[in-house]
Amino acid sequence: MAANADAPSSFELFLFAVANIVGFFATAGAAGADIASSNRTPKDVQLGGLWGVAGATIFTGVFALLVVAGTYGSGLMAGSSEVILKPTELMKFIMGEQVARLFWLLLAIAAFPPACFSSLIAANSFKNTLPKVNPFISCGIGTAGSIALVLSGKAGDAAGVFIIIGASFGPICGAMTADYLLAGYKWPGPRAGFNPAGWISWAVGFVVGAWNGLFGPLLNMQFQMPCPPVAAILVGFVLYIVLAKVGLTSKQLEMPAAE
């Protein structure tokens, strides 16, 4: 049988997986750094990362692989001509549709706490970044955008969502890492007002990260950015270092002493 010329190569599949993983972890990393700043000890940060981020992700990823592999390996899909790779859709073949419906409901309920917590983190980020803007307006715009994504069905496109998230948060992670290294492997503290180095690094990194799905087609350019979320992180990292070296960072604020 002749090979499909349009089929992606192993390296392209690898880059696709990396793009989705980094796109997710960029958000988790940026939010996690904000959350971990209020932890009691470094051990709390390490345990939170190992169990709350890495542990949960590995568990769900491995479990999803087992569901798919187990369904096909046991012959439950032998009579079906359709190839299904979504673990939630395969539940009805494993445990019957009625029991699967119960698990779908439980999964929906389980999504409420992280959704509410994510909304809280986003609201705090808006308030900290735009302190002079009424939180009702900034958070309201974010809420309206989220509703629009859900109603349009775009929110179900995990790959597309992770690419945009990676483009948005990837440069932030890159700039934060650069600031950490420049400060001697420690957090230098908050910066006063508008930090040009951070905003410029984010803006350029966002263009790089969203190039394939947004800016490339908009400018009618055929160039495809390899692994956009990773490229966005690298651009944010390098550009922040350059801009910091030429003095485009704002003043560091004194942190209150811990009691």
MARBA-3410 file (N, C-alpha, C, O; in Angstrom, 1 decimal):
259
0.8,-1.2,0.0,0.0,0.0,0.0,0.9,1.2,0.0,1.8,1.3,0.8 ~ 0.6,2.2,-0.9,1.4,3.4,-1.0,1.2,4.3,0.3,0.1,4.4,0.8 ~ 2.2,5.0,0.7,2.1,5.9,1.8,1.4,7.1,1.5,1.5,7.6,0.3 ~ 0.6,7.6,2.4,-0.2,8.9,2.2,0.8,10.1,2.2,1.5,10.3,3.2 ~ 0.9,10.8,1.1,1.8,11.9,1.0,1.5,13.0,1.9,2.3,13.8,2.3
0.2,13.1,2.2,-0.3,14.2,3.1,-0.2,13.9,4.6,-0.4,14.8,5.4 ~ 0.1,12.7,4.9,0.2,12.3,6.3,1.4,13.0,7.0,2.5,13.1,6.4 ~ 1.2,13.5,8.2,2.3,14.2,8.9,3.4,13.2,9.3,3.2,12.0,9.5 ~ 4.7,13.7,9.3,5.8,12.9,9.7,5.8,12.7,11.2,5.1,13.4,11.9 ~ 6.7,11.8,11.7,6.8,11.6,13.1,7.2,12.9,13.8,6.8,13.2,14.9
8.2,13.6,13.2,8.7,14.9,13.7,7.6,15.9,13.8,7.5,16.7,14.8 ~ 6.7,16.0,12.8,5.6,17.0,12.8,4.6,16.6,13.9,4.0,17.5,14.5 ~ 4.3,15.3,14.1,3.4,14.9,15.1,4.0,15.2,16.5,3.3,15.6,17.4 ~ 5.3,15.1,16.6,6.0,15.4,17.9,5.9,16.9,18.2,5.6,17.3,19.3 ~ 6.1,17.8,17.2,6.0,19.2,17.3,4.5,19.6,17.7,4.3,20.5,18.5
3.6,18.9,17.1,2.2,19.2,17.4,1.9,18.9,18.8,1.2,19.6,19.5 ~ 2.4,17.7,19.3,2.1,17.4,20.7,2.8,18.4,21.6,2.2,18.8,22.6 ~ 4.1,18.7,21.3,4.8,19.7,22.1,4.0,21.0,22.2,3.9,21.7,23.2 ~ 3.5,21.5,21.0,2.8,22.8,21.0,1.6,22.8,21.9,1.3,23.7,22.6 ~ 0.9,21.6,21.9,-0.3,21.6,22.8,0.0,21.5,24.2,-0.6,22.1,25.1
1.1,20.7,24.5,1.5,20.6,25.9,2.0,21.9,26.5,1.7,22.3,27.6 ~ 2.9,22.5,25.7,3.4,23.8,26.1,2.4,24.9,26.2,2.4,25.7,27.1 ~ 1.4,24.8,25.2,0.3,25.8,25.3,-0.5,25.7,26.6,-0.9,26.7,27.1 ~ -0.7,24.5,27.1,-1.4,24.3,28.3,-0.5,24.7,29.5,-1.0,25.4,30.4 ~ 0.7,24.2,29.5,1.6,24.5,30.7,2.0,25.9,30.8,2.4,26.4,31.9
2.0,26.7,29.7,2.3,28.1,29.8,1.3,28.8,30.7,1.7,29.6,31.5 ~ 0.1,28.5,30.5,-1.0,29.1,31.4,-0.8,28.6,32.8,-0.9,29.4,33.8 ~ -0.6,27.3,33.0,-0.5,26.7,34.3,0.7,27.3,35.0,0.7,27.5,36.2 ~ 1.8,27.5,34.3,3.1,28.0,34.8,2.9,29.5,35.3,3.3,29.8,36.4 ~ 2.3,30.3,34.4,2.1,31.7,34.8,1.1,31.9,36.0,1.4,32.6,36.9
0.0,31.1,36.0,-0.9,31.2,37.1,-0.3,30.6,38.3,-0.5,31.1,39.4 ~ 0.4,29.5,38.1,1.0,28.8,39.3,2.1,29.7,40.0,2.1,29.6,41.2 ~ 2.8,30.5,39.2,3.8,31.4,39.9,3.1,32.4,40.7,3.6,32.8,41.8 ~ 1.9,32.9,40.2,1.1,33.9,41.0,0.6,33.3,42.2,0.6,33.9,43.3 ~ 0.0,32.0,42.1,-0.5,31.4,43.3,0.5,31.0,44.3,0.3,31.2,45.5
1.7,30.5,43.8,2.7,30.0,44.7,3.4,31.1,45.5,4.1,30.9,46.5 ~ 3.2,32.4,45.0,3.9,33.5,45.7,3.3,33.6,47.2,4.0,34.3,48.0 ~ 2.1,33.1,47.4,1.6,33.2,48.8,1.8,31.9,49.6,1.2,31.8,50.7 ~ 2.5,30.9,49.1,2.8,29.7,49.8,3.7,29.9,51.0,4.4,30.9,51.0 ~ 3.6,29.0,52.0,4.4,29.2,53.2,5.9,28.9,53.0,6.7,29.7,53.5
6.2,27.8,52.4,7.6,27.4,52.2,7.9,26.9,50.8,6.9,26.6,50.1 ~ 9.1,26.8,50.4,9.4,26.2,49.1,8.9,24.8,49.0,8.5,24.4,47.8 ~ 8.8,24.0,50.0,8.2,22.7,49.9,6.8,22.7,49.5,6.3,21.8,48.7 ~ 6.0,23.7,49.9,4.6,23.8,49.5,4.5,24.0,48.0,3.7,23.5,47.3 ~ 5.5,24.9,47.5,5.5,25.1,46.0,5.8,23.8,45.3,5.2,23.5,44.3
6.8,23.1,45.8,7.2,21.9,45.1,6.1,20.8,45.1,5.9,20.2,44.1 ~ 5.5,20.7,46.2,4.4,19.7,46.3,3.2,20.1,45.5,2.6,19.3,44.8 ~ 2.9,21.4,45.4,1.8,21.9,44.6,2.1,21.6,43.1,1.2,21.2,42.4 ~ 3.4,21.8,42.7,3.7,21.6,41.3,3.7,20.1,41.0,3.3,19.7,39.9 ~ 4.2,19.3,41.9,4.3,17.8,41.6,3.0,17.2,41.6,2.7,16.4,40.7
2.1,17.5,42.6,0.8,16.8,42.7,-0.3,17.6,42.0,-1.1,17.0,41.2 ~ -0.3,18.9,42.1,-1.4,19.6,41.5,-1.3,19.9,40.0,-2.3,19.9,39.3 ~ 0.0,19.9,39.5,0.1,20.2,38.1,0.7,18.9,37.4,-0.1,18.3,36.6 ~ 1.9,18.5,37.7,2.5,17.4,37.0,1.7,16.1,37.3,1.4,15.3,36.4 ~ 1.4,15.8,38.6,0.7,14.6,39.0,-0.7,14.4,38.3,-1.0,13.4,37.8
-1.5,15.5,38.4,-2.8,15.5,37.8,-2.8,15.3,36.3,-3.6,14.6,35.8 ~ -1.8,16.0,35.7,-1.7,15.9,34.2,-1.3,14.5,33.8,-1.8,14.0,32.8 ~ -0.3,14.0,34.4,0.2,12.6,34.1,-0.9,11.6,34.3,-1.1,10.7,33.5 ~ -1.6,11.7,35.4,-2.7,10.8,35.7,-3.8,10.8,34.7,-4.2,9.8,34.1 ~ -4.3,12.0,34.3,-5.3,12.1,33.3,-4.9,11.7,32.0,-5.6,11.1,31.2
-3.6,12.1,31.6,-3.1,11.7,30.3,-2.9,10.2,30.2,-3.3,9.6,29.1 ~ -2.3,9.5,31.2,-2.1,8.1,31.1,-3.5,7.4,31.2,-3.7,6.4,30.4 ~ -4.4,7.9,32.0,-5.7,7.2,32.0,-6.5,7.3,30.7,-7.1,6.4,30.3 ~ -6.3,8.5,30.0,-7.0,8.6,28.7,-6.4,7.6,27.7,-7.1,7.0,26.9 ~ -5.0,7.5,27.7,-4.4,6.5,26.9,-4.8,5.1,27.1,-5.1,4.3,26.2
-5.0,4.8,28.4,-5.4,3.4,28.8,-6.9,3.1,28.3,-7.2,2.0,27.9 ~ -7.7,4.2,28.4,-9.1,4.0,27.9,-9.1,3.7,26.4,-9.8,2.8,26.0 ~ -8.4,4.5,25.7,-8.4,4.3,24.2,-7.8,3.0,23.8,-8.3,2.2,23.1 ~ -6.6,2.7,24.4,-5.9,1.5,24.1,-6.7,0.2,24.5,-6.7,-0.8,23.8 ~ -7.3,0.3,25.7,-8.0,-0.8,26.3,-9.3,-1.1,25.4,-9.6,-2.3,25.2
-9.9,0.0,25.0,-11.2,-0.2,24.2,-10.9,-0.9,22.9,-11.6,-1.9,22.5 ~ -9.8,-0.5,22.2,-9.5,-1.1,20.9,-8.8,-2.5,21.1,-9.0,-3.4,20.3 ~ -8.0,-2.6,22.1,-7.2,-3.8,22.4,-8.1,-5.0,22.8,-7.8,-6.1,22.5 ~ -9.2,-4.6,23.5,-10.1,-5.7,23.9,-11.2,-6.1,22.9,-11.9,-7.0,23.1 ~ -11.1,-5.4,21.7,-12.1,-5.8,20.7,-13.4,-5.2,20.8,-14.3,-5.6,20.0
-13.6,-4.2,21.7,-15.0,-3.6,21.8,-15.4,-2.8,20.6,-16.5,-2.5,20.4 ~ -14.4,-2.3,19.8,-14.6,-1.5,18.7,-14.5,-2.3,17.4,-14.4,-1.7,16.3 ~ -14.5,-3.6,17.5,-14.3,-4.5,16.3,-15.4,-4.3,15.3,-15.1,-4.4,14.1 ~ -16.6,-4.1,15.7,-17.7,-4.0,14.7,-18.0,-2.6,14.2,-18.9,-2.3,13.5 ~ -17.2,-1.6,14.7,-17.4,-0.2,14.3,-16.4,0.2,13.2,-15.2,-0.1,13.3
-16.9,0.9,12.2,-16.1,1.4,11.1,-15.5,2.8,11.4,-14.6,3.3,10.7 ~ -16.0,3.4,12.5,-15.6,4.8,12.9,-14.4,4.7,13.9,-14.4,3.9,14.8 ~ -13.4,5.5,13.6,-12.2,5.6,14.5,-12.5,6.7,15.5,-12.5,7.9,15.2 ~ -12.6,6.3,16.8,-12.8,7.3,17.9,-11.7,7.3,18.8,-11.2,6.2,19.3 ~ -11.1,8.5,19.1,-10.0,8.6,20.0,-10.3,9.4,21.2,-9.4,9.6,22.1
-11.5,9.9,21.3,-11.9,10.6,22.5,-12.3,9.7,23.7,-13.2,8.9,23.5 ~ -11.6,9.7,24.8,-11.9,8.8,25.9,-13.3,8.9,26.4,-13.9,7.9,26.7 ~ -13.9,10.1,26.4,-15.2,10.3,26.9,-16.3,9.6,26.0,-17.3,9.1,26.5 ~ -16.0,9.6,24.7,-16.9,9.0,23.7,-16.8,7.4,23.8,-17.8,6.7,23.5 ~ -15.6,7.0,24.2,-15.4,5.5,24.3,-16.0,4.9,25.5,-16.1,3.7,25.6
-16.4,5.7,26.5,-16.9,5.2,27.7,-18.2,4.4,27.5,-18.4,3.4,28.2 ~ -19.0,4.8,26.5,-20.3,4.0,26.3,-20.0,2.6,25.8,-20.9,1.8,25.9 ~ -18.9,2.4,25.1,-18.6,1.1,24.6,-18.0,0.2,25.8,-18.1,-1.0,25.7 ~ -17.5,0.8,26.8,-16.9,0.1,27.9,-17.9,-0.3,29.0,-18.0,-1.4,29.4 ~ -18.7,0.7,29.3,-19.6,0.5,30.5,-21.1,0.7,30.1,-22.0,0.6,31.0
-21.4,0.8,28.9,-22.8,1.0,28.5,-23.2,2.5,28.5,-22.6,3.3,29.2 ~ -24.1,2.9,27.6,-24.4,4.3,27.5,-25.0,4.9,28.7,-24.8,6.1,29.0 ~ -25.9,4.2,29.5,-26.5,4.7,30.6,-25.5,5.1,31.7,-25.6,6.2,32.3 ~ -24.6,4.1,32.0,-23.6,4.4,33.0,-22.6,5.5,32.5,-22.1,6.3,33.3 ~ -22.3,5.5,31.2,-21.5,6.5,30.7,-22.0,7.9,30.9,-21.3,8.9,31.1
-23.4,8.0,30.7,-24.0,9.3,30.9,-23.8,9.8,32.3,-23.6,11.0,32.5 ~ -23.8,8.9,33.3,-23.6,9.3,34.7,-22.1,9.8,34.8,-21.9,10.8,35.5 ~ -21.2,9.2,34.2,-19.8,9.6,34.3,-19.6,10.9,33.6,-18.8,11.8,34.0 ~ -20.3,11.1,32.5,-20.2,12.4,31.8,-20.7,13.6,32.7,-20.2,14.6,32.7 ~ -21.8,13.3,33.4,-22.4,14.3,34.3,-21.4,14.6,35.4,-21.2,15.7,35.8
-20.7,13.5,36.0,-19.8,13.7,37.0,-18.6,14.5,36.5,-18.0,15.3,37.3 ~ -18.1,14.3,35.3,-17.0,15.0,34.7,-17.4,16.5,34.6,-16.6,17.4,34.8 ~ -18.6,16.8,34.2,-19.1,18.2,34.1,-19.1,18.8,35.4,-18.7,20.0,35.6 ~ -19.6,18.1,36.5,-19.6,18.7,37.8,-18.2,19.0,38.3,-17.9,20.0,38.9 ~ -17.2,18.0,38.0,-15.9,18.1,38.4,-15.2,19.3,37.7,-14.1,19.8,38.2
-15.7,19.8,36.6,-15.1,20.9,35.9,-15.4,22.3,36.5,-14.8,23.3,36.3 ~ -16.5,22.3,37.4,-16.9,23.6,38.0,-15.8,24.2,38.9,-15.5,25.4,38.8 ~ -15.2,23.4,39.9,-14.2,24.1,40.7,-13.0,24.7,40.0,-12.7,25.8,40.2 ~ -12.4,23.9,39.0,-11.3,24.6,38.3,-11.7,25.7,37.4,-11.0,26.7,37.3 ~ -12.9,25.7,36.9,-13.4,26.8,36.1,-13.6,28.0,36.9,-13.3,29.1,36.5
-14.2,27.8,38.1,-14.4,29.0,39.0,-13.1,29.5,39.5,-12.9,30.7,39.6 ~ -12.1,28.6,39.8,-10.8,29.0,40.3,-10.0,29.8,39.2,-9.4,30.8,39.5 ~ -10.1,29.3,38.0,-9.5,30.0,36.9,-10.0,31.3,36.7,-9.3,32.3,36.4 ~ -11.4,31.5,36.8,-12.0,32.8,36.7,-11.5,33.8,37.8,-11.3,34.9,37.5 ~ -11.3,33.2,39.0,-10.8,34.1,40.1,-9.4,34.5,39.8,-9.1,35.7,40.0
-8.5,33.6,39.3,-7.2,34.0,39.0,-7.1,35.0,37.9,-6.4,36.0,37.9 ~ -8.0,34.8,36.8,-8.0,35.8,35.7,-8.5,37.2,36.2,-8.0,38.2,35.8 ~ -9.5,37.2,37.1,-10.0,38.4,37.6,-8.9,39.2,38.4,-8.8,40.4,38.3 ~ -8.2,38.4,39.2,-7.1,39.1,40.0,-6.0,39.6,39.1,-5.4,40.7,39.4 ~ -5.7,38.9,38.0,-4.7,39.3,37.1,-5.1,40.6,36.4,-4.3,41.5,36.2
-6.4,40.6,36.0,-6.9,41.9,35.3,-6.8,43.0,36.3,-6.4,44.1,35.9 ~ -7.2,42.8,37.6,-7.2,43.9,38.5,-5.8,44.4,38.8,-5.5,45.6,39.0 ~ -4.8,43.4,38.9,-3.4,43.8,39.1,-2.8,44.5,37.9,-2.0,45.5,38.1 ~ -3.1,44.1,36.7,-2.5,44.6,35.5,-3.1,46.0,35.2,-2.5,46.9,34.7 ~ -4.5,46.1,35.4,-5.2,47.3,35.0,-5.9,47.8,36.2,-7.1,47.8,36.3
-5.2,48.3,37.2,-5.8,48.7,38.5,-6.8,49.9,38.3,-7.7,50.0,39.2 ~ -6.6,50.7,37.3,-7.5,51.9,37.2,-8.7,51.6,36.4,-9.6,52.4,36.3 ~ -8.8,50.4,35.8,-10.0,50.0,35.1,-11.0,49.2,36.0,-10.6,48.4,36.8 ~ -12.2,49.6,36.0,-13.2,48.9,36.8,-13.2,47.4,36.5,-13.4,47.0,35.4 ~ -13.0,46.6,37.6,-13.0,45.1,37.4,-14.2,44.6,36.7,-14.2,43.6,36.0
-15.4,45.2,36.9,-16.6,44.8,36.3,-16.5,44.9,34.8,-17.0,44.0,34.1 ~ -15.8,45.9,34.3,-15.6,46.1,32.9,-14.6,45.0,32.3,-14.9,44.3,31.3 ~ -13.4,45.0,32.9,-12.4,44.1,32.4,-12.8,42.6,32.5,-12.6,41.8,31.6 ~ -13.4,42.2,33.7,-13.8,40.8,33.8,-15.1,40.6,33.0,-15.2,39.5,32.5 ~ -15.9,41.6,32.8,-17.1,41.4,32.0,-16.7,41.2,30.5,-17.4,40.4,29.9
-15.7,41.8,30.0,-15.3,41.6,28.7,-14.7,40.2,28.5,-15.0,39.5,27.6 ~ -13.9,39.7,29.5,-13.4,38.4,29.5,-14.6,37.3,29.6,-14.5,36.3,28.9 ~ -15.6,37.6,30.4,-16.7,36.7,30.5,-17.5,36.6,29.2,-17.9,35.6,28.7 ~ -17.7,37.8,28.6,-18.4,37.8,27.3,-17.6,37.1,26.2,-18.2,36.4,25.4 ~ -16.3,37.2,26.2,-15.5,36.5,25.3,-15.6,35.0,25.5,-15.6,34.2,24.5
-15.6,34.6,26.8,-15.7,33.1,27.1,-17.0,32.6,26.6,-17.1,31.5,26.1 ~ -18.1,33.3,26.9,-19.4,32.9,26.4,-19.5,32.7,24.9,-20.0,31.8,24.4 ~ -18.9,33.7,24.2,-18.9,33.6,22.8,-18.1,32.4,22.3,-18.5,31.8,21.3 ~ -17.0,32.1,22.9,-16.2,30.9,22.5,-17.0,29.6,22.7,-17.0,28.7,21.9 ~ -17.7,29.6,23.8,-18.6,28.4,24.1,-19.7,28.2,23.1,-19.9,27.1,22.6
-20.4,29.3,22.9,-21.6,29.3,22.0,-21.1,29.0,20.5,-21.9,28.4,19.8 ~ -20.0,29.4,20.1,-19.5,29.2,18.8,-19.0,27.8,18.6,-18.8,27.3,17.4 ~ -18.7,27.1,19.7,-18.1,25.8,19.6,-16.6,25.7,19.5,-16.0,24.7,19.5 ~ -16.0,26.9,19.4,-14.5,27.0,19.3,-13.9,26.5,20.6,-12.7,26.0,20.6 ~ -14.5,26.6,21.8,-13.9,26.2,23.0,-13.7,24.7,23.0,-12.8,24.2,23.8
-14.4,24.0,22.2,-14.2,22.5,22.1,-13.0,22.1,21.3,-12.6,21.0,21.3 ~ -12.4,23.1,20.6,-11.2,22.8,19.8,-10.0,23.0,20.7,-9.4,24.1,20.7 ~ -9.7,21.9,21.5,-8.6,22.1,22.5,-7.3,22.5,21.8,-6.5,23.3,22.4 ~ -7.0,21.9,20.7,-5.7,22.2,20.0,-5.6,23.7,19.7,-4.6,24.3,19.9 ~ -6.7,24.2,19.1,-6.7,25.6,18.7,-6.6,26.5,19.9,-6.0,27.6,19.9
-7.4,26.1,21.0,-7.4,27.0,22.2,-6.0,27.0,22.8,-5.6,28.0,23.3 ~ -5.4,25.8,22.9,-4.1,25.8,23.5,-3.0,26.6,22.8,-2.1,27.1,23.4 ~ -3.2,26.6,21.4,-2.2,27.4,20.7,-2.4,28.9,21.0,-1.4,29.6,21.1 ~ -3.6,29.4,21.1,-3.8,30.8,21.4,-3.4,31.1,22.8,-2.8,32.1,23.1 ~ -3.7,30.1,23.8,-3.3,30.3,25.2,-1.8,30.3,25.3,-1.2,31.1,26.0
-1.1,29.4,24.5,0.3,29.4,24.5,0.9,30.7,24.0,1.9,31.2,24.5 ~ 0.3,31.3,22.9,0.7,32.5,22.4,0.5,33.7,23.3,1.4,34.6,23.4 ~ -0.5,33.6,24.2,-0.8,34.7,25.1,0.1,34.6,26.4,0.6,35.6,26.8 ~ 0.3,33.4,26.9,1.0,33.2,28.1,2.5,32.8,28.0,3.3,32.9,28.9 ~ 2.8,32.2,26.8,4.2,31.8,26.6,5.2,32.9,26.7,6.2,32.7,27.4
5.0,34.1,26.1,5.9,35.2,26.3,6.0,35.7,27.7,7.1,36.1,28.1 ~ 4.9,35.6,28.4,4.9,36.0,29.8,5.8,35.1,30.6,6.7,35.5,31.4 ~ 5.7,33.7,30.4,6.6,32.8,31.1,8.1,33.0,30.7,9.0,33.0,31.5 ~ 8.3,33.3,29.4,9.7,33.6,29.0,10.2,34.9,29.6,11.4,34.9,30.1 ~ 9.4,35.9,29.7,9.9,37.2,30.3,10.1,37.0,31.8,11.0,37.5,32.4
9.2,36.2,32.5,9.4,36.0,33.9,10.6,35.2,34.2,11.4,35.5,35.2 ~ 10.9,34.2,33.3,12.2,33.4,33.5,13.4,34.3,33.3,14.4,34.2,34.1 ~ 13.4,35.2,32.4,14.5,36.1,32.1,14.7,37.1,33.3,15.8,37.3,33.7 ~ 13.6,37.6,33.8,13.7,38.5,35.0,14.2,37.7,36.2,15.0,38.3,37.0 ~ 13.8,36.5,36.3,14.3,35.6,37.4,15.8,35.4,37.3,16.6,35.5,38.3
16.3,35.1,36.1,17.7,34.9,35.9,18.5,36.2,36.1,19.6,36.2,36.7 ~ 18.0,37.3,35.6,18.7,38.6,35.7,18.8,39.1,37.2,19.7,39.8,37.6 ~ 17.9,38.6,38.0,17.8,39.0,39.4,18.7,38.1,40.3,18.6,38.2,41.5 ~ 19.4,37.2,39.7,20.3,36.3,40.5,19.5,35.1,41.0,19.7,34.7,42.1 ~ 18.6,34.5,40.1,17.9,33.3,40.5,17.0,33.5,41.7,16.9,32.7,42.5
16.3,34.7,41.7,15.2,34.9,42.7,14.2,35.9,42.1,14.5,36.6,41.1 ~ 13.1,36.0,42.7,12.1,36.9,42.2,12.4,38.3,42.6,12.6,38.5,43.9 ~ 12.6,39.3,41.7,13.0,40.6,42.1,11.9,41.4,42.8,12.2,42.5,43.4 ~ 10.7,41.0,42.8,9.6,41.7,43.4,8.8,42.5,42.3,9.2,42.5,41.1 ~ 7.7,43.0,42.6,6.8,43.7,41.6,7.5,45.0,41.1,8.4,45.6,41.7
7.1,45.4,39.9,7.7,46.6,39.3,6.6,47.7,39.2,5.4,47.4,39.1 ~ 7.0,48.9,39.4,6.1,50.0,39.4,5.5,50.3,38.0,6.2,50.4,37.0 ~ 4.2,50.6,38.0,3.5,51.0,36.8,3.8,50.2,35.6,3.7,48.9,35.6 ~ 3.9,50.9,34.4,4.1,50.2,33.1,5.5,49.8,32.9,6.4,50.6,33.0 ~ 5.7,48.5,32.7,7.1,47.9,32.5,7.3,47.7,31.0,6.8,46.7,30.5
7.9,48.6,30.3,8.1,48.5,28.8,8.7,47.2,28.4,8.2,46.6,27.4 ~ 9.7,46.7,29.1,10.4,45.5,28.7,9.4,44.3,28.7,9.4,43.5,27.8 ~ 8.6,44.2,29.7,7.6,43.1,29.8,6.5,43.2,28.7,6.2,42.2,28.1 ~ 6.0,44.4,28.5,4.9,44.5,27.6,5.4,44.3,26.1,4.7,43.7,25.3 ~ 6.5,44.9,25.8,7.1,44.7,24.5,7.4,43.2,24.2,7.1,42.7,23.1
8.0,42.6,25.2,8.3,41.1,25.1,7.1,40.3,24.8,7.0,39.4,24.0 ~ 6.0,40.7,25.6,4.7,39.9,25.4,4.1,40.2,24.1,3.7,39.2,23.4 ~ 4.1,41.4,23.6,3.5,41.8,22.3,4.2,41.0,21.2,3.5,40.5,20.3 ~ 5.5,41.1,21.1,6.2,40.5,20.0,6.1,38.9,20.1,5.9,38.3,19.1 ~ 6.2,38.4,21.4,6.0,37.0,21.5,4.6,36.5,21.1,4.5,35.4,20.6
3.6,37.3,21.4,2.2,36.9,21.0,2.1,36.8,19.5,1.4,35.9,19.0 ~ 2.7,37.8,18.8,2.6,37.7,17.3,3.3,36.5,16.8,2.8,35.8,15.9 ~ 4.4,36.1,17.4,5.1,34.9,17.0,4.3,33.7,17.3,4.1,32.8,16.5 ~ 3.7,33.6,18.5,2.9,32.5,18.9,1.6,32.3,18.2,1.2,31.2,17.9 ~ 1.0,33.4,17.8,-0.3,33.3,17.0,-0.1,33.5,15.5,-1.0,33.8,14.8
1.2,33.3,15.1,1.5,33.6,13.7,0.7,32.7,12.7,0.1,33.1,11.8 ~ 0.7,31.4,13.0,0.2,30.4,12.0,-1.4,30.5,11.9,-1.9,30.4,10.8 ~ -2.0,30.8,13.1,-3.5,30.8,13.0,-4.1,32.2,12.9,-5.3,32.3,12.6 ~ -3.3,33.2,13.0,-3.9,34.6,13.0,-3.1,35.5,12.1,-3.6,36.0,11.1 ~ -1.9,35.9,12.5,-1.2,36.9,11.8,-0.7,36.5,10.4,-0.6,37.3,9.5
-0.2,35.2,10.3,0.2,34.8,9.0,-0.9,34.9,7.9,-0.7,35.5,6.9 ~ -2.1,34.3,8.1,-3.2,34.4,7.2,-3.6,35.8,7.0,-4.0,36.2,5.9 ~ -3.6,36.6,8.1,-4.0,38.0,8.0,-3.1,38.8,7.1,-3.6,39.7,6.3 ~ -1.8,38.5,7.1,-0.9,39.2,6.2,-0.6,38.5,4.9,0.2,38.9,4.1 ~ -1.4,37.4,4.7,-1.3,36.6,3.5,0.2,36.1,3.3,0.7,36.2,2.1
0.8,35.6,4.3,2.2,35.1,4.2,2.1,33.6,4.5,1.5,33.2,5.4 ~ 2.9,32.9,3.7,2.9,31.4,3.7,3.8,30.8,4.7,3.7,29.6,5.0 ~ 4.7,31.6,5.3,5.6,31.1,6.3,4.9,30.5,7.5,4.0,31.1,8.1 ~ 5.3,29.3,7.9,4.7,28.6,9.0,5.7,28.6,10.2,6.8,28.1,10.1 ~ 5.3,29.1,11.3,6.1,29.2,12.5,6.2,27.8,13.1,5.2,27.2,13.5
7.5,27.3,13.3,7.6,25.9,13.9,7.3,26.0,15.4,7.9,26.8,16.1 ~ 6.4,25.1,15.9,6.1,25.0,17.3,5.9,26.4,17.9,6.6,26.8,18.8 ~ 4.8,27.1,17.5,4.6,28.5,17.9,4.6,28.8,19.4,5.3,29.8,19.8 ~ 4.0,28.0,20.3,4.1,28.3,21.8,5.6,28.3,22.3,5.9,29.2,23.1 ~ 6.4,27.4,21.8,7.8,27.3,22.3,8.5,28.5,21.7,9.3,29.1,22.4
8.2,28.9,20.4,8.9,30.0,19.8,8.5,31.3,20.6,9.3,32.2,20.7 ~ 7.2,31.4,21.0,6.8,32.6,21.8,7.5,32.7,23.1,7.9,33.8,23.5 ~ 7.8,31.6,23.8,8.5,31.6,25.0,9.9,32.1,24.8,10.4,32.9,25.5 ~ 10.6,31.5,23.8,12.0,31.9,23.5,12.1,33.4,23.1,13.0,34.0,23.6 ~ 11.1,33.9,22.3,11.2,35.3,21.9,11.0,36.2,23.1,11.7,37.2,23.3
10.0,35.8,24.0,9.8,36.6,25.2,11.0,36.6,26.1,11.3,37.6,26.7 ~ 11.6,35.5,26.2,12.8,35.3,27.1,14.0,36.2,26.6,14.5,37.0,27.3 ~ 14.3,36.0,25.3,15.5,36.7,24.7,15.2,38.2,24.7,16.1,39.0,25.0 ~ 14.0,38.6,24.2,13.7,40.0,24.1,13.7,40.7,25.4,14.1,41.9,25.5 ~ 13.2,40.1,26.4,13.2,40.7,27.8,14.6,41.0,28.3,14.9,42.0,28.8
15.5,40.0,28.1,16.9,40.2,28.5,17.5,41.4,27.7,18.2,42.2,28.4 ~ 17.3,41.5,26.4,17.8,42.6,25.6,17.3,43.9,26.1,18.0,44.9,26.3 ~ 16.0,44.0,26.3,15.3,45.3,26.7,15.7,45.6,28.1,15.9,46.8,28.4 ~ 15.9,44.6,29.0,16.3,44.9,30.4,17.8,45.5,30.4,18.1,46.4,31.2 ~ 18.6,44.9,29.5,20.0,45.4,29.4,20.1,46.8,29.0,21.0,47.5,29.4
19.2,47.3,28.1,19.2,48.7,27.7,18.4,49.6,28.6,18.2,50.8,28.2 ~ 17.9,49.1,29.7,17.3,50.0,30.7,15.8,50.2,30.5,15.3,51.3,30.9 ~ 15.1,49.3,29.9,13.6,49.5,29.6,12.8,48.8,30.7,11.6,48.6,30.4 ~ 13.3,48.5,31.8,12.5,47.9,32.9,12.1,49.1,33.9,12.9,50.0,34.1 ~ 10.9,49.0,34.4,10.5,50.0,35.4,11.1,49.7,36.8,11.7,48.7,37.0
10.9,50.6,37.7,11.5,50.6,39.0,10.9,49.4,39.8,9.7,49.1,39.8 ~ 11.8,48.7,40.6,11.4,47.6,41.5,10.8,48.2,42.7,11.3,49.2,43.3 ~ 9.7,47.6,43.2,9.1,48.1,44.4,9.6,47.3,45.6,9.9,46.1,45.5 ~ 9.6,47.9,46.8,10.0,47.2,48.0,8.9,46.2,48.4,7.7,46.6,48.4 ~ 9.3,45.0,48.8,8.3,44.1,49.3,8.2,44.2,50.8,9.2,44.3,51.4
7.0,44.1,51.3,6.8,44.2,52.8,7.5,43.0,53.4,7.3,41.9,52.9 ~ 8.1,43.2,54.6,8.8,42.1,55.3,7.7,41.1,55.8,6.7,41.5,56.3 ~ 8.0,39.8,55.7,7.1,38.8,56.2,7.2,38.8,57.7,8.2,38.9,58.3 ~ 6.0,38.7,58.3,5.9,38.6,59.8,6.1,37.3,60.3,6.1,37.1,61.6
END
